[in-house]
């Protein structure tokens, strides 16, 4: 698999949908492994744009029809040099992905001492965005049984939630709802055939709408 060159601090991805044939074109420097995971409920909620199929500017051949319009928001991806932390930002949502190694011991759902400060940083961003619906999803690599991965990923998501929730509870803060799920080896964001890829797939994601 081709590994794109990245700057030490960050990598950015821009994606554009060409409405004349539902063709997807990536901006220079973008690669397939940069496309974020999309568990159910995290897809874009923006309405598709209206397209006039009779517009002369489309220059379609006789008998051709337009594919259904789609919206794929501009995505900004910032990843730490070692890949331990990843921030994905669209016009409507923010998502933070933390590798399991920076939060937990091996094959464990017990948080490490440094995990609290990382979770607290995410809590501050949630407050800044005034978000009231938070998703905490756990994921594993494809090693071991699928059933074990499902259980471990849910336990890890629960552990992050238990630290995150009290940080967001304050007088007058209003009600916050949480969706906590463990997806196991589903929705990988990297190649599971390498240890580097598996490290990225072992993660907990916290996502929420932008304010």
C-alpha positions in Angstrom: 0.0 0.0 0.0 1.3 3.4 -0.9 2.1 5.6 2.2 1.6 9.3 1.5 4.2 11.8 2.6 2.9 13.9 5.5 4.1 16.9 7.3 5.2 16.3 10.8 2.4 18.3 12.3 -0.7 17.7 10.2 -2.2 16.5 7.0 -5.2 18.0 5.3 -7.8 16.4 3.0 -10.2 18.1 0.7 -12.8 16.1 -1.3 -15.0 17.3 -4.1 -18.0 15.6 -5.7 -18.5 16.3 -9.4 -22.3 16.3 -9.9 -22.1 15.5 -13.6 -21.6 11.8 -13.0 -21.2 11.2 -9.2 -17.5 11.0 -9.8 -15.3 11.4 -6.8 -12.1 13.4 -7.1 -9.5 13.9 -4.3 -7.4 17.0 -4.1 -3.7 16.6 -4.5 -2.1 14.9 -1.5 -5.3 13.0 -0.5 -5.4 9.2 -0.4 -8.0 6.6 0.3 -6.7 5.8 3.8 -7.5 9.4 4.8 -11.3 8.9 4.3 -12.8 8.7 7.9 -14.8 5.9 9.3 -18.6 6.4 9.0 -20.4 4.3 11.6 -24.2 4.7 11.4 -25.5 8.0 12.6 -22.3 10.0 11.7 -23.0 10.7 8.1 -23.5 14.2 6.9 -27.0 15.6 7.5 -26.6 18.5 5.0 -29.2 18.4 2.2 -28.0 17.6 -1.3 -27.8 20.6 -3.7 -30.4 21.2 -6.2 -29.2 20.4 -9.8 -30.9 21.5 -13.0 -30.7 18.6 -15.4 -31.6 20.9 -18.3 -28.8 23.3 -17.7 -26.8 23.9 -20.9 -23.6 24.2 -18.9 -23.7 20.5 -18.0 -23.2 19.5 -21.7 -24.5 15.9 -21.3 -24.8 13.6 -24.2 -28.2 12.7 -25.6 -30.1 10.3 -23.4 -27.8 10.7 -20.4 -29.2 11.5 -17.0 -27.7 12.9 -13.9 -26.8 10.7 -10.9 -28.5 11.7 -7.6 -26.7 14.7 -6.1 -24.6 14.0 -3.0 -23.0 16.2 -0.4 -19.5 15.3 0.8 -18.4 18.1 3.1 -14.9 19.5 3.1 -12.9 17.5 5.6 -9.9 18.7 7.5 -7.8 16.0 9.1 -5.1 16.9 11.6 -3.0 14.0 12.9 -0.2 14.0 15.5 3.2 13.0 14.2 3.0 9.5 15.7 -0.7 9.1 14.8 -1.8 8.9 18.5 -4.4 11.6 18.1 -6.5 12.5 15.1 -8.9 15.4 14.6 -11.5 15.4 11.8 -13.5 18.5 11.1 -16.3 19.2 8.7 -18.7 22.1 8.4 -21.1 20.3 10.7 -19.2 17.9 13.0 -16.0 17.4 15.0 -14.4 14.0 15.7 -11.5 13.1 17.9 -9.9 9.7 17.5 -7.4 8.6 20.2 -5.4 5.4 19.7 -6.0 2.8 22.4 -2.3 2.7 23.3 -2.5 6.3 24.7 -5.6 5.5 26.8 -5.3 1.9 27.9 -2.9 -0.9 28.6 -2.7 -3.9 26.2 -6.0 -5.7 25.9 -7.4 -3.7 28.8 -10.2 -1.2 29.3 -8.5 0.4 32.3 -7.5 4.0 31.6 -3.8 5.0 31.9 -2.8 8.0 34.1 -2.3 10.3 31.1 -5.7 9.4 29.6 -7.6 11.9 31.8 -5.7 15.0 30.4 -6.4 13.9 26.8 -10.1 13.4 27.5 -10.3 16.7 29.4 -8.9 18.4 26.2 -11.8 16.9 24.2 -14.3 18.0 26.9 -13.1 21.6 26.6 -13.7 21.5 22.8 -17.2 20.1 23.4 -18.0 23.0 25.8 -16.7 25.5 23.2 -19.1 24.1 20.6 -22.0 23.9 23.1 -22.6 20.4 21.9 -25.4 18.4 23.6 -25.2 15.2 21.7 -22.0 13.2 22.1 -21.0 9.9 20.5 -18.3 7.8 22.0 -17.4 4.8 19.8 -14.8 2.1 20.5 -13.0 0.1 17.8 -10.3 -2.6 17.7 -8.1 -4.2 15.1 -9.0 -7.6 13.5 -6.7 -9.7 15.7 -8.4 -12.2 18.0 -12.0 -13.1 17.9 -14.7 -10.7 16.6 -16.7 -11.3 19.8 -13.8 -10.3 22.0 -13.2 -7.2 20.0 -16.9 -6.2 20.3 -16.8 -6.5 24.1 -13.4 -4.8 24.5 -14.3 -1.9 22.2 -17.6 -1.3 24.2 -15.8 -1.5 27.5 -13.3 1.1 26.3 -16.0 3.4 25.0 -17.7 3.1 28.4 -14.5 4.0 30.3 -14.0 7.2 28.2 -17.6 8.1 28.8 -17.3 7.7 32.5 -14.5 10.3 32.6 -16.0 12.6 30.0 -19.5 12.9 31.4 -18.6 14.5 34.8 -16.4 17.1 33.0 -19.4 18.3 31.0 -21.8 18.4 33.9 -22.3 21.9 35.4 -25.2 24.0 36.7 -27.1 25.5 33.7 -25.3 23.3 31.2 -28.5 21.7 30.1 -29.1 18.1 29.2 -26.4 16.2 27.3 -27.2 12.9 25.6 -24.6 10.2 24.9 -24.5 7.4 22.4 -22.0 4.8 23.5 -21.1 1.9 21.2 -18.4 -0.7 20.6 -17.9 -1.6 16.9 -15.0 -4.0 17.4 -13.1 -4.5 14.1 -15.8 -2.8 12.0 -15.0 0.5 10.2 -11.2 0.3 10.0 -9.4 3.6 9.0 -6.1 1.9 8.1 -4.7 -1.4 6.8 -5.1 -4.2 9.3 -2.3 -6.2 7.6 0.4 -4.0 9.3 1.0 -3.2 12.9 1.1 0.5 12.1 -2.4 0.2 10.6 -3.7 -1.9 13.4 -2.6 0.7 15.9 -4.7 3.3 14.1 -7.7 1.0 14.1 -7.5 0.4 17.9 -9.1 3.6 18.9 -11.9 5.5 20.7 -13.7 8.2 18.8 -15.6 11.1 20.3 -17.7 13.0 17.9 -20.3 15.8 18.2 -21.9 18.6 16.1 -20.2 21.9 15.7 -21.8 24.9 17.5 
